[in-house]
Amino acid sequence: MGKTPQEFDFDAWLDGADRPQRSVTVYQKAGLIADLDALAVRIEHAEPDDEVDGPSMGGGVRKLRAEYARLAQEFHDSALTIRVKGHDDDEKRVFAESHKGDAQSLGNLVLADAFLEPKIKPEQVEKLEKAIGQAQFRLITAAYMSACDEVPVVSADFLPKPSTADGGDES
């Protein structure tokens, strides 16, 4: 593409354009959070010299922390990143006009079509919701709605804020 307005190739720009997509991470082993919560309380209230399982087992707080790390890794390893694309109003209308089932099956069809990674079938949408629970499922539907309706922007709020040479913030 050219660097000046006169050299700009709009067709080339359009050829490289893509539609908004979003991704979210859900967890297969979300129930481990309860175990991690319980272990965190035990760690916070344990004395550094405590024997967790009696003198024969040993380990104390160190053993609790090791178990916490193991469970946290198991939770982390159960992550699945789901990538969805948005649909425009015309695409949604085509789905609605061509669909013969009820509203639930239409929603499952539309959402399954939105899944880019991993690919799923409409009948798997309800199974997914039941398996991961409504809270995590809402993350997926919110990502889909965002891909459909929000202008894409880059958020770098997680990055450290630059400071000025005199040590103060730029704000």
MARVOGU-261864 format. One record per residue: residue number from 1; residue in three letters; x negated, y, z negated of N, C-alpha, C in turn. Coordinates in pm, 1 decimal, always signed. Atoms other than C-alpha are relative to their C-alpha. Last residue first. Example, Ala and Ser with C-alpha at 12.3 -4.5 7.8 and 13.67 -1.06 7.14 Angstrom:
<recs>
   seq   type         nX         nY         nZ        caX        caY        caZ         cX         cY         cZ
     2    ser      +82.0     -119.0       +6.0    -1367.0     -106.0     -714.0      +77.0     +109.0      -73.0
     1    ala      -89.0     -119.0       +0.0    -1230.0     -450.0     -780.0      -90.0     +120.0       +0.0
</recs>
This chain:
<recs>
   seq   type         nX         nY         nZ        caX        caY        caZ         cX         cY         cZ
   171    ser     -137.5      -47.3       +6.6      +76.8    +1198.0    -3368.1      +17.3     +134.6      -56.2
   170    glu      -29.4      -88.8     -111.1     -285.2    +1141.9    -3266.2     +138.6      +61.5      -11.2
   169    asp      -87.2      +58.4     -101.9     -370.6     +998.4    -3606.1      +25.8     +102.9     +109.2
   168    gly     -144.4      -13.4      +18.5     -660.2    +1145.5    -3797.9      +76.2      -68.5     +110.9
   167    gly      -53.5     +101.4      +91.0    -1020.0    +1026.1    -3812.1     +149.9       +7.3      -23.4
   166    asp      +14.4      -48.9     +137.3    -1182.3    +1338.2    -3663.6      +62.2      -93.7     -102.6
   165    ala     +139.4       +1.6      +39.8    -1237.8    +1154.5    -3332.6      -20.3      +45.9     -144.4
   164    thr      +81.0     -104.9      -61.4     -864.9    +1089.8    -3297.0     -141.7       -7.6      -56.3
   163    ser      +17.3     -118.2      +85.2     -697.5     +764.1    -3383.0      -90.6      +98.8      +70.0
   162    pro     +131.8      -63.4      -12.1     -555.1     +494.0    -3161.0       -7.3     +120.4      -93.8
   161    lys      -10.2     -134.9      -54.4     -251.7     +307.0    -3298.2     -140.5      +59.6      +11.4
   160    pro      +43.0     -106.4      +90.8     -307.8      -62.8    -3346.7       +8.7     +134.5      +69.6
   159    leu     +140.8      -36.8      -14.8     -102.2     -278.5    -3109.0      -37.4     +108.2     -101.2
   158    phe      +81.4      +87.7      +82.0     +226.7     -434.6    -3229.2     -149.3      +35.2       +8.0
   157    asp       -7.0      -42.8     +139.8     +428.6     -143.3    -3097.0      -89.5      -82.9      -90.7
   156    ala     +130.1      +33.6      +57.2     +311.5     -227.1    -2744.4       -5.3      +44.5     -145.4
   155    ser      +10.7      -42.6     +139.1     +653.7     -243.3    -2587.3     -134.4      -45.7      -52.8
   154    val     +107.1      +67.3      +72.4     +666.8     -255.8    -2209.9       -4.1      +57.6     -140.0
   153    val     +102.6      -89.9      +53.9     +996.7     -155.2    -2058.9     -103.3      -84.1      -73.2
   152    pro     +122.6      +58.7      +54.9    +1245.8     -339.0    -1838.7      -98.4     +108.2      -44.2
   151    val     +110.4      -41.9      -85.1    +1579.7     -158.3    -1805.2     -128.1      -57.8      -58.9
   150    glu      +92.7     -101.2      +48.3    +1837.2     -355.5    -1993.3     -108.2      +30.7     +102.7
   149    asp      -52.2     -135.3      +18.0    +2149.8     -527.8    -1863.4     -100.5     +108.2      -40.0
   148    cys     -109.6      -44.0      -87.0    +2086.6     -872.5    -1722.6      +20.1     +151.2       -3.7
   147    ala      +44.7      +14.4     -138.1    +1744.9     -952.3    -1869.9     +106.4      +48.1      +98.2
   146    ser     +102.3     -101.3      -22.8    +1862.5     -813.0    -2204.9      -49.8       -5.0     +144.6
   145    met      -71.4     -127.9      -13.8    +2176.7    -1024.0    -2189.6      -97.8     +114.1      +27.1
   144    tyr      -72.3       +1.8     -127.0    +1964.9    -1333.8    -2124.3      +71.2     +133.8      +22.6
   143    ala     +102.1      -15.5     -103.9    +1727.7    -1249.0    -2408.7      +65.9       +2.9     +137.8
   142    ala      +40.8     -141.0       +4.4    +2028.8    -1198.5    -2637.6     -107.2      +27.0     +106.2
   141    thr     -104.9      -77.7      -67.9    +2167.2    -1536.7    -2526.2      -33.1     +149.3       -1.5
   140    ile       -0.5      +32.0     -142.8    +1837.0    -1703.8    -2611.8     +104.2      +83.8      +72.8
   139    leu     +121.2      -59.5      -57.6    +1800.5    -1532.1    -2948.2       -2.7      -20.6     +151.2
   138    arg      -30.2     -141.8      -26.6    +2164.2    -1621.9    -3019.9     -123.3      +73.5      +53.2
   137    phe      -67.9       -4.6     -129.3    +2065.5    -1988.6    -2983.1      +33.8     +144.2      +37.8
   136    gln     +100.5       +7.3     -104.7    +1815.6    -1943.5    -3265.9      +63.1       +8.6     +139.2
   135    ala      +92.2     -113.0      +14.9    +2086.8    -1819.1    -3502.0     -106.1       -1.8     +109.8
   134    gln      -48.9     -122.5      -63.4    +2352.5    -2059.1    -3368.8     -100.3     +115.3       -8.2
   133    gly      -82.5      -87.7      +83.1    +2167.1    -2377.4    -3450.0      +31.6     +131.9      +68.6
   132    ile      +83.8     -104.1      +61.0    +1874.6    -2554.0    -3281.8      +78.2      +95.4      -88.8
   131    ala     +127.9      +49.6      +50.1    +2039.8    -2887.9    -3200.3      -80.0     +107.1      -73.5
   130    lys      -22.2      +84.4     +118.2    +2399.7    -2767.3    -3171.0     -132.5      -42.9      -62.6
   129    glu      -54.3      -83.8     +107.6    +2302.7    -2481.8    -2937.7      +20.1      -81.2     -127.7
   128    leu     +106.6      -86.3      +49.5    +2081.8    -2710.5    -2728.5      +49.6      +84.4     -116.8
   127    lys      +87.5      +86.2      +79.8    +2356.2    -2970.3    -2695.4     -113.5      +81.4      -61.0
   126    glu      -66.8      +24.0     +129.0    +2593.8    -2696.2    -2580.8      -84.9      -88.0      -91.2
   125    val       -9.7     -127.5      +71.0    +2346.9    -2586.5    -2310.0      +64.6      -18.2     -137.1
   124    gln     +101.2       -6.2     +105.2    +2256.4    -2941.3    -2205.6       +8.1     +128.4      -82.7
   123    glu      -44.3      +82.9     +112.4    +2580.4    -2993.5    -2011.0     -101.4       +0.1     -114.9
   122    pro     -109.2      -62.3      +75.6    +2489.8    -2695.2    -1790.3      +44.1      -82.5     -121.3
   121    lys     -127.9      +21.1      -67.1    +2158.5    -2857.8    -1691.8     +110.0      +63.6      -84.6
   120    ile      -97.6      +84.4      +69.7    +1819.8    -2731.9    -1805.6     +127.6       -8.0      +82.9
   119    lys     -126.0      +12.5      -73.0    +1502.7    -2597.4    -1643.9      +93.2      -88.8      -81.2
   118    pro       -9.4     +118.1      -85.3    +1236.8    -2515.0    -1898.5     +131.6       +3.3      +75.6
   117    glu      +89.7      +94.5      +67.6    +1146.9    -2249.5    -1808.1      +55.3      -27.6     -138.3
   116    leu     +109.3      +20.7      -94.0    +1360.6    -2057.9    -1557.6      -97.9     -104.4      -53.0
   115    phe     +123.0      +60.8      +54.4    +1686.4    -2080.0    -1750.0     -102.0      -20.2     +113.1
   114    ala      +94.0     -105.3      +39.9    +1941.5    -1839.2    -1597.3     -132.5      -56.2      -51.5
   113    asp      +59.1      -56.3     -121.3    +2122.5    -2119.0    -1412.4     -105.3     +105.5      -33.7
   112    ala      +91.6     +102.3      -52.8    +2176.8    -2296.5    -1744.1      -68.9      +50.5     +126.4
   111    leu     +121.0       -1.2      +81.6    +2322.4    -1972.9    -1883.4     -100.6     -103.9      +48.5
   110    val      +74.0     -123.9      -23.0    +2568.6    -1935.3    -1596.7     -131.5       +0.3      -78.2
   109    leu      +50.5       +2.1     -137.4    +2682.8    -2298.3    -1605.5      -88.6     +122.5      +26.6
   108    asn     +108.7      +98.4       -4.0    +2717.3    -2301.5    -1985.9      -65.6       -4.0     +138.8
   107    gly     +113.8      -56.5      +72.5    +2920.7    -1980.7    -1975.1     -120.1      -92.6       +2.3
   106    leu      +53.8     -105.6      -86.0    +3146.5    -2130.8    -1708.7     -122.6      +63.4      -66.3
   105    ser      +80.3      +67.7     -101.9    +3185.9    -2446.7    -1919.1      -57.8     +100.3      +99.7
   104    gln     +119.1      +59.7      +61.0    +3292.6    -2235.3    -2216.0      -88.1      -66.3     +104.8
   103    ala      +99.1     -105.7      +25.0    +3531.3    -2020.9    -2008.3     -129.5      -55.9      -58.0
   102    asp      -35.4     -100.9      +99.9    +3720.7    -2323.8    -1877.8     -114.8      +98.4      -20.1
   101    gly      -18.9      +41.3     +139.4    +3655.6    -2515.1    -1555.6      +40.5     +114.8      -91.1
   100    lys     -134.4      +53.8      +22.3    +3709.4    -2442.4    -1184.8      +28.7      -33.4     -146.3
    99    his       -7.1      +97.4     +108.9    +3411.1    -2217.5    -1114.5     +144.6      -42.1      -26.4
    98    ser      +17.6     +135.9      -52.0    +3378.4    -2053.9     -771.8      +15.5     -107.4     -107.9
    97    glu      -94.7      +30.8     -107.2    +3525.0    -1717.7     -866.7      -10.7     -144.7      +47.6
    96    ala     -136.3       +3.5      +53.0    +3345.0    -1697.0    -1202.0     +101.1      -41.5     +106.7
    95    phe      -13.7     +113.7      +90.7    +3002.7    -1790.2    -1060.7     +145.3      -14.4      -44.9
    94    val       +2.2     +119.3      -85.6    +3049.0    -1546.1     -772.2      +12.9     -125.8      -85.5
    93    arg     -132.4      +11.2      -62.9    +3148.4    -1273.3    -1021.1       +8.4     -124.6      +87.9
    92    lys      -92.9      +47.8     +103.2    +2835.9    -1334.3    -1228.4     +139.6      -20.0      +58.7
    91    glu      +30.3     +141.0      +23.6    +2620.8    -1302.8     -915.8      +94.3      -59.1     -104.6
    90    asp      -46.9      +76.7     -116.6    +2792.6     -977.1     -821.5      -25.2     -149.3      -19.4
    89    asp     -145.7      +14.7       +5.1    +2747.4     -835.6    -1171.4      +54.9      -82.4     +115.6
    88    asp      -71.0     -126.2      -17.9    +2372.8     -900.6    -1171.5     +150.6      -26.8       +2.1
    87    his      -88.6       +2.9     -116.6    +2219.9    -1208.6    -1326.9      +62.3     +138.0      +13.4
    86    gly     -131.7      -61.7       +7.4    +1923.2    -1202.1    -1559.0      +79.1      -24.5     +126.9
    85    lys      -17.0     -110.9      -93.7    +1635.2    -1445.0    -1571.7     +138.8      +59.3      -22.1
    84    val     -126.9      -13.5      -70.9    +1542.6    -1665.6    -1864.1       -4.8     +119.0      +95.1
    83    arg       +3.0     -116.9      -88.0    +1218.8    -1796.4    -2012.0     +129.8       +2.3      +79.5
    82    ile     -103.3       +7.0     -102.9    +1227.2    -2031.8    -2310.0       -2.8     +130.5      +78.0
    81    thr      -25.3     -131.6      -57.5     +920.5    -2078.8    -2524.0      +94.0      -18.4     +117.8
    80    leu      -31.4       +8.4     -141.8     +943.4    -2397.7    -2726.7      +28.2     +141.1      +48.2
    79    ala      -47.3     -116.7      -74.7     +783.2    -2418.9    -3068.2      +26.7      -33.3     +146.5
    78    ser     -134.0      +30.8      -51.5     +757.7    -2753.5    -3248.8      +57.7     +114.4      +83.2
    77    asp       +9.9      +93.5     -111.8     +379.5    -2714.2    -3288.0     +135.8      -35.3      +60.7
    76    his      +56.6      -70.7     -115.5     +431.9    -2407.8    -3506.1       -3.8      -89.2     +124.4
    75    phe     -102.1      -94.7      -43.8     +656.4    -2601.5    -3745.2      -47.2      +71.2     +127.4
    74    glu     -105.3      +83.3      -58.8     +402.2    -2885.0    -3764.0     +113.6      +87.3      +52.7
    73    gln      +49.2      +41.1     -132.0     +127.6    -2628.2    -3820.7     +103.8      -86.2      +71.3
    72    ala       -5.2     -119.6      -84.8     +325.8    -2469.1    -4104.3      -47.4      -34.2     +141.0
    71    leu     -139.2      -20.1      -40.7     +380.9    -2816.0    -4252.4      +14.2     +122.0      +92.1
    70    arg      -40.1     +111.5      -84.9       +7.9    -2892.9    -4252.9     +142.1      +19.8      +52.1
    69    ala      +64.8      -18.2     -130.7      -84.4    -2547.7    -4387.1      +42.0     -110.9      +97.3
    68    tyr      -65.1     -113.9      -63.8     +168.0    -2582.6    -4670.5      -57.1      +20.5     +140.7
    67    glu     -130.2      +49.5      -46.2      +34.5    -2929.5    -4752.8      +77.0     +111.1      +71.1
    66    ala      +27.5      +89.6     -113.1     -319.2    -2787.7    -4767.5     +130.6      -55.5      +56.6
    65    arg      +31.7      -85.1     -115.8     -196.3    -2501.6    -4986.3      -29.2      -85.2     +123.8
    64    leu     -124.7      -63.3      -44.2      -31.7    -2746.8    -5225.8      -24.6      +85.5     +125.1
    63    lys      -79.4     +105.1      -65.8     -351.4    -2955.2    -5244.3     +131.9      +57.5      +51.5
    62    arg      +65.2      +29.1     -128.1     -561.3    -2644.6    -5317.7      +80.2     -104.6      +78.3
    61    val      -46.8      -98.5      -96.9     -315.3    -2542.6    -5586.3      -59.9      -27.2     +138.0
    60    gly      -59.5     -126.0      +43.6     -386.5    -2856.8    -5782.6      +49.4      +85.9     +114.4
    59    gly      -20.9      -87.0     -115.7     -599.1    -3122.7    -5611.9      +57.9     +134.0      -35.4
    58    gly      +86.7     -117.0      -11.5     -584.7    -3403.3    -5860.3      +37.7      +88.2     +116.7
    57    met      -11.8      -49.8     -136.3     -403.1    -3733.4    -5801.7      -92.8     +120.3      +23.0
    56    ser      +52.4      +97.7      -94.8     -508.7    -3927.5    -6113.1       +1.4      +52.1     +143.4
    55    pro     +145.5       +7.5       -7.6     -478.4    -3627.9    -6344.5      -52.5      -96.8     +104.9
    54    gly      +62.7      +67.7     +113.9     -113.8    -3565.2    -6270.6     -149.3      -15.8      +23.3
    53    asp      -61.0     +131.8      +16.8      +58.6    -3489.1    -5941.9      -62.2      -77.0     -115.6
    52    val     -133.0       +7.8      -59.0       -2.0    -3117.1    -5915.5      +68.5     -131.6      -30.2
    51    glu       +3.4     +127.0      -71.7     -294.5    -3084.8    -6155.1     +141.3      -23.3      +50.2
    50    asp     -107.7     +100.3       +9.5     -292.1    -2720.1    -6250.2      -30.1     -123.6      +82.8
    49    asp      +52.0     +127.7      +48.7     -630.9    -2541.1    -6275.6     +104.5     -111.2       -1.0
    48    pro     +110.5      +49.8      -81.0     -538.2    -2243.0    -6052.8      -51.7     -136.6      -44.0
    47    glu     +123.9      -48.6      +60.0     -203.9    -2207.3    -6229.3     -115.3      -57.8      +82.1
    46    ala      +98.0      +97.3      +49.6      +91.8    -2269.9    -6005.4     -118.8      +72.5      -61.7
    45    his      -14.9      +21.1     +144.3     +374.1    -2017.2    -5977.6     -101.2      -97.5      -59.6
    44    glu       -0.9     -127.7      +71.7     +289.3    -1871.5    -5636.0       +2.6      -19.3     -151.1
    43    ile     +135.3      -56.5       -7.1     +194.2    -2214.6    -5497.1       -8.0     +129.3      -81.1
    42    arg      +88.2      +82.2      +84.7     +519.6    -2372.6    -5617.1     -142.1      +56.1       -1.7
    41    val      -35.8      -28.1     +139.5     +720.9    -2085.7    -5468.8      -91.3      -78.4      -94.0
    40    ala      +48.6     -135.4      +29.2     +536.3    -2117.3    -5136.3      +29.1      +36.8     -145.0
    39    leu     +143.5       +8.2      +26.4     +597.1    -2494.0    -5137.3      -57.8     +137.1      -36.0
    38    ala      +17.0      +67.3     +129.7     +971.3    -2442.7    -5169.7     -147.6      -10.0      -37.1
    37    asp      -46.2      -91.3     +105.5     +975.6    -2188.1    -4886.4      -24.0      -60.5     -137.9
    36    leu     +103.3     -103.2      +13.8     +764.2    -2417.0    -4665.3      +37.2     +100.5     -108.8
    35    asp     +114.0      +63.0      +66.6    +1003.4    -2706.5    -4726.6     -111.7     +101.5      -23.5
    34    ala      -40.4      +24.4     +139.0    +1300.6    -2484.6    -4640.9     -113.6      -64.3      -79.0
    33    ile       +7.4     -127.9      +70.9    +1119.8    -2358.3    -4328.0      +40.7      -18.3     -146.4
    32    leu     +122.4       -4.3      +80.0    +1069.4    -2718.3    -4219.1      -14.2     +130.3      -77.7
    31    gly      -27.7      +46.0     +135.4    +1433.6    -2724.8    -4109.4     -123.2       -0.2      -89.1
    30    ala      -33.0     -116.6      +81.9    +1331.8    -2518.6    -3805.0      +31.7      -37.5     -144.5
    29    lys       +9.5      +40.4     +141.0    +1164.3    -2825.8    -3655.0      +28.9     +117.0      -93.9
    28    gln      -65.7     +129.2      +14.6    +1264.7    -2780.0    -3289.1       +8.4      -38.5     -147.1
    27    tyr      +73.2     +106.0      +67.9    +1171.3    -2414.3    -3292.5      +84.8     -124.3      -17.7
    26    val      -86.0      +69.1      +95.9    +1273.8    -2133.8    -3060.0      -77.8     -120.3      -52.8
    25    thr      +50.1     +125.0      +53.8    +1053.8    -1884.9    -2876.5      +98.9      -53.2     -102.2
    24    val      -12.8      +11.6     +145.7    +1198.4    -1617.0    -2655.9      -55.4     -135.1      -41.8
    23    ser      +31.7     +128.9      +61.9    +1134.5    -1505.2    -2299.8      +14.7      +10.9     -150.8
    22    arg      +36.6      -10.5     +141.9    +1276.2    -1235.9    -2078.4      -36.5     -138.6      -50.7
    21    gln       -0.7     +128.8      +68.2    +1308.8    -1186.3    -1704.6      -39.5      +25.8     -144.1
    20    pro      +39.0      +13.5     +140.6    +1388.4     -876.4    -1503.5      +14.0     -143.3      -50.8
    19    arg     -107.4      -37.2      +92.7    +1408.3     -915.0    -1125.7      -46.6      -17.4     -143.7
    18    asp      -75.0     +110.8      +59.0    +1113.3     -920.8     -890.1      +97.4      +53.0     -103.8
    17    ala      -86.5      -28.0     +115.7     +953.4     -677.2     -649.5      +64.0     -128.2      -52.9
    16    gly      +66.6      +36.5     +124.4     +660.4     -775.9     -426.1      +85.5      +18.7     -125.0
    15    asp      +40.1     +141.0       -8.6     +855.7     -780.6     -100.8      -65.4      -47.7     -129.2
    14    leu     -118.7      +82.6      +23.2    +1018.5     -451.2     -202.6      -33.9     -148.7       +3.3
    13    trp      -32.7      -13.9     +142.1     +676.8     -284.9     -228.9     +120.6      -87.9      -34.6
    12    ala      +98.6      +80.6      +72.3     +578.8     -420.2     +111.8      +27.6       +5.2     -150.1
    11    asp      -33.4     +140.5      -23.9     +902.8     -280.7     +255.5      -97.0      -91.9      -72.7
    10    phe     -111.7      +37.1      +86.5     +835.5      +57.6      +92.6      +38.3     -146.9      +17.5
     9    asp      -75.7     +100.7      -74.4     +495.1      +93.6     +255.5     +110.8      -53.6      -92.1
     8    phe      -71.2      +97.0      +82.9     +346.0     +416.3     +118.0      +85.9      -91.7      +85.4
     7    glu      +51.9     +133.5      -26.9     +108.6     +583.7     +363.2      +76.7     -109.5      -73.9
     6    gln      -13.9      +27.7     -142.6     +298.1     +915.5     +380.3      -44.3     -142.5      +33.7
     5    pro     -140.6      +27.9      -34.6     +345.0     +920.9       +3.3      +19.4      -35.5     +147.9
     4    thr      -74.3     -124.2      -16.0      -31.9     +889.9      -43.1     +144.6      -34.4      +35.7
     3    lys      +11.7      -78.2     +121.8     -219.6     +593.7     -186.2      +74.1     +132.1       +9.8
     2    gly      +75.3     -123.7       -7.2     -117.5     +347.9      +76.5       +2.7      +77.0     -130.3
     1    met      -83.6     -117.6       +0.0       +0.0       +0.0       +0.0      -87.8     +123.4       +0.0
</recs>
